[in-house]
Each structure stands twice: as structure tokens, then as C-alpha cells.
Amino acid sequence: QVQVVESGGGLVQAGGSLRLSCTASGLPFGIAFGSYAMGWFRQAPGKEREGVSCIGWGGGAAYYQDSVKGRFTISRDNPKNTLYLQMNSLKPEDTAMYYCAARAYYKAYDLCAGPPADTYWGQGTQVTVSS
């Protein structure tokens, strides 16, 4: 059974930094972690879920939502089956539940723009930025 687990959320003051991590396990046999597009999504109360940053399978340019460009950096460590999101210069509007998503053989932008129904999701980690 596939498990996607996020960690690293917390409470931080505006201008601070956090690093989120996401580890995937139980992936279907024969499909390595590196074959998965991975992404970070967030959902604030009363708002729809939105794609924050995604990284495609097999390399290639990452996708960033305009509001986080220059502040957030997505990266992956394939041997460790782990995805990261380094978040700097945090703003109160970054406050949300952050979710990790995984989908095999997908491109970064496509995942962030519209994750398909068979995307694997984590339970989320809360990020709260105080002003």
C-alpha cells in the first residue's frame, strides 16, 4: 500500500523559513520513486486546493506558482524516496495545510495544474505564518 507522509510544518513568523519533507513508501513494484512526478499543494480555510510547486519525473524544470517564485525551492532525493520544499521569506498568506502528491510518469506543470484521480496524496502538514 502506497504511503505518502509529510513533515516539517509548524508555526513561524513572517519572513521566516521552513522546510517540508515528503516520503513515499510502498510504491508499486517496478516503478521507482524517480519515475514519479511529485508536487506540493496547499489549501487554506475556505479556499480551493492549489498547486504550489511540482517536479516532473526524470528531471526537467520544476513548476512554481507565481506567488512563491523566488521564495520556495522544490527538490527531490530519489535514493531516499523523499521530496522537499524549502520555503523562505514566508508570508501570512502562505498559511495553509500543505499536501504532498505523487503521480507516475507525469510532467511538473500537468501535475500542479490538474492532478489526476489516481494521484497519491499525503495527509498534510500545517504551515502557519504569523504577522
N, C-alpha and C positions, 0 to 999 in steps of 0.2 A: 504494500500500500504506500502510495506516494505521500510524503510529508514535507510540507514547506513551513519552516519556522523562522519567524523574525525575532530580532532582539535589538537592543540599543536605544530604544525610545526613552523619553524622560521629560523632565521639566528643565527648561533653560531660559535664560534671559535673552532679550533681543540683542542681536549681534554675536551671540554665542555659537557654538558648534556642537554637532552630534554626529556620530557615525552609526548608521544602521547596518545590521548584518542579516543575511538570509541564507539558511542552509537547507538544501534539498536532499532527501533520502528516499530510498525505496523506489527509485526511478525504474521504469520498465527495462527489462534486460535487453541489452544491445543498443540502447540509446544513451550515450554518455552525457554528462552534465553540459559539456561544451556544445552539444547539439541542440541545446535549449536556448531560445530567446528568453531573457529574464527582464523583469521590469519592476519598478516601484510605482505604486498608485497610492492615492490618498483620498480620504473622504472626510470632510468637515461636517459638523451637525447641520442638517437642513440643506446640504448641497449634494450634488451628484459626485460619484467617484470619478476621478480624473487621473490620466496617466502623467506621471511626474518625469520619469526617465526610464528608458529601456535600452537594452543592449542586445544585439542580434546574435544568432548562433553563428559560429565560425568566424567571428571577428566582424570588422566593419564599423562604421561610425555609429556612435550612440545617438539616441534622440533625447532631447531635453525640452520640456515645456518652457515657453518663453520666460515665465516668471521666475524660473530657477537657474537660467543660464548664467554662467559665471560665478554661481554660488554653490551649486551642487555638482558632485562628480560621482558617476557610477563606475564601478569596476567589478571584475569577477576573478576568482581564483579557482580555475577549473579542477585542479587536483584535490582541492578541499571542498568541492561542490558548494561554494559559497559566493554570494553576491553581496556587494557593499554599496552604500550610498553615503558619501561624505557630504555633510550639509554644513556650510559655513554661512556667516552673516545672516543668521536666522531672523525671521521677521514674525510678528504675531500672526500674520495671515498664513504662515506655514503650519499653524496649529491644525492638526488632523490626526486621524488614525491612518497609519501607513501600512500598506499591504504589499507583499511580495507575490509576484506571479511568474509562472513558468509555462512555456509552451514550446514544444519541439518544432524545430525547422521553421521558425518564423523570423521575420525581419523586425528590427527595432521599432521603426515607426508604425508598422502594422500592428504590433502588439499593443503599443501605447494608445493607438487610435481606436482600436476595437478588439479587445481580447476575445477570442472565440470561446464557445461554450465549453470546450474540453480543456481550457486553461486550468492549471493547478494554482490554488490560492493558499496563502497562509492565513492565520487568524488575526494578524495585525499587531502593530505596536504603536502605542500612543505617543505622539510628539506634541508638547505644549510649550509655546513660546510666550513668555510674559513680557509686557511692555515696560 
